[in-house]
Amino acid sequence: MISKKIGSRKCDVRLLLVDIRSVHNVGSIFRTAETLGVSKIYCAGTTPVPLDRFKRKRKDLAKVALGAEELVPWEYVSKPAALVRKLKDEDFQVVAVEQSKRSVDYKRVRLRERALVILGNEVTGLPAQFLRSADVIAEIPLNGKKESLNVSVAAGVALYRMLGQ
């Protein structure tokens, strides 16, 4: 994977999307990821991918991604926990974006040159195994009555800040 310049830094930042339900959220994350220079997106579990089972372009995802799904390399992974272990062994920083007792304010998180950012299901969040394997859990503080942000919004907010944009 070739490092990309993000801001003033060369980085290899990748995303792992675990069990995201909405094809529109995935399309939006692809679009945001492309604007930030994300190197690769891994999709796992029930997360929709840019191609349907017949390898045809998904029009619903493409409508939101606006072509970003063709610019950001992606891969479906059937064993996301194994991918996380592999990337940790390759010295990737693993950052989960989630609410947790272990979480820190996302504004305090600065991604290293090699990082994997994990985002999870819109309702249930990330399974505990991903929180346990994360080097840091980044949380976006909320002041309203709602307990969470839309996952694609959270991805944009967190990534822009953590990448120093």
C-alpha positions in Angstrom: 0.0 0.0 0.0 1.4 3.4 -1.0 1.5 6.1 1.7 -0.5 9.2 0.8 0.2 12.7 2.0 -2.5 13.8 4.4 -2.2 17.4 5.4 1.5 17.8 5.8 2.1 14.1 6.7 2.6 10.9 4.7 0.2 8.4 6.1 -1.3 5.0 5.4 -4.7 5.3 7.1 -7.2 2.6 6.5 -10.8 2.1 7.7 -12.6 -1.1 8.8 -16.4 -0.9 8.6 -18.0 -3.6 10.8 -21.7 -4.5 10.3 -22.8 -1.1 9.1 -26.4 -1.5 7.9 -27.0 1.4 5.6 -25.7 1.5 2.1 -26.0 5.3 2.2 -23.7 5.5 5.3 -21.1 3.3 3.5 -21.3 5.5 0.4 -20.9 8.6 2.5 -17.9 7.1 4.3 -16.3 6.3 1.0 -16.8 9.9 -0.2 -15.3 11.3 3.1 -12.4 8.8 3.0 -11.5 9.8 -0.5 -11.4 13.5 0.3 -9.0 12.7 3.2 -6.7 10.4 1.3 -7.6 7.3 3.1 -5.5 4.4 1.7 -8.1 1.6 1.8 -11.5 0.6 3.2 -12.2 -2.9 4.5 -15.8 -4.0 4.8 -16.8 -6.8 7.1 -19.9 -8.6 8.3 -23.1 -7.1 6.9 -21.5 -3.9 5.6 -22.6 -3.3 2.0 -19.8 -3.2 -0.6 -19.6 -1.2 -3.9 -20.4 -4.2 -6.0 -23.4 -6.5 -5.8 -23.1 -10.3 -5.7 -22.9 -10.4 -9.5 -20.0 -7.9 -9.4 -22.1 -5.1 -10.8 -21.7 -1.6 -9.5 -24.3 -0.8 -6.7 -26.2 2.3 -7.9 -27.5 3.1 -4.5 -24.0 3.2 -3.0 -22.5 5.0 -6.0 -25.2 7.7 -5.8 -23.9 8.8 -2.4 -20.2 8.1 -2.9 -20.2 10.1 -6.2 -17.4 8.0 -7.7 -15.3 7.7 -4.5 -16.0 4.0 -4.4 -13.9 3.8 -7.6 -11.0 5.9 -6.2 -10.5 4.3 -2.8 -9.3 0.7 -2.8 -11.6 -1.6 -0.9 -11.8 -5.2 0.1 -14.4 -7.4 1.8 -12.9 -9.3 4.7 -14.6 -12.3 6.2 -12.5 -12.4 9.3 -12.1 -8.8 10.5 -10.5 -9.7 13.9 -7.7 -11.5 12.0 -7.2 -8.4 9.9 -6.9 -6.3 13.0 -4.3 -8.7 14.5 -2.4 -8.7 11.2 -2.2 -4.9 10.9 -1.3 -4.6 14.6 1.6 -7.0 13.9 2.6 -4.6 11.0 2.7 -1.8 13.6 -0.6 -0.1 12.7 -2.2 1.9 15.4 -5.7 0.6 15.9 -8.3 3.3 16.8 -12.0 2.4 17.5 -14.5 5.2 17.2 -17.0 4.3 19.9 -18.5 5.2 23.3 -16.8 3.2 26.1 -15.6 3.4 29.6 -12.1 3.3 28.2 -12.7 6.0 25.6 -10.9 9.3 25.3 -12.1 12.5 23.7 -11.4 12.2 20.0 -9.8 15.6 20.0 -6.9 14.1 22.0 -6.3 11.4 19.4 -3.7 11.9 16.7 -3.3 9.2 14.2 0.1 7.8 13.6 1.5 7.4 10.1 0.0 3.9 9.9 -3.4 3.6 11.4 -6.6 1.5 11.2 -9.8 3.3 12.2 -12.7 1.0 13.1 -16.3 2.0 12.8 -19.3 -0.1 13.7 -23.0 -0.7 13.5 -25.3 2.2 13.7 -27.4 0.7 16.6 -25.2 -1.7 18.4 -21.8 -0.2 17.8 -18.6 -2.2 17.7 -18.4 -5.7 19.2 -16.3 -5.9 22.4 -13.5 -7.9 20.6 -12.7 -4.8 18.6 -12.7 -2.5 21.6 -10.3 -4.9 23.4 -7.9 -4.9 20.5 -7.9 -1.1 20.0 -4.9 0.9 21.0 -7.2 3.7 21.7 -11.0 4.2 21.7 -12.0 7.7 20.5 -15.3 9.1 21.5 -17.0 12.2 20.2 -18.6 14.0 23.2 -22.3 14.8 22.8 -24.2 17.6 24.5 -27.7 16.9 23.4 -30.3 14.3 24.4 -29.4 11.9 21.6 -26.8 9.3 22.6 -25.0 9.0 19.2 -24.2 10.4 15.8 -24.9 8.8 12.5 -21.9 6.6 11.7 -21.0 8.5 8.5 -21.2 11.8 10.4 -19.1 10.4 13.2 -16.5 9.1 10.6 -16.2 12.6 9.1 -16.0 14.4 12.4 -13.4 12.0 13.9 -11.3 11.5 10.8 -11.0 15.2 10.0 -9.9 16.0 13.6 -7.6 13.0 14.1 -5.8 13.6 10.8 -5.1 17.1 11.7 -7.2 18.7 9.0 
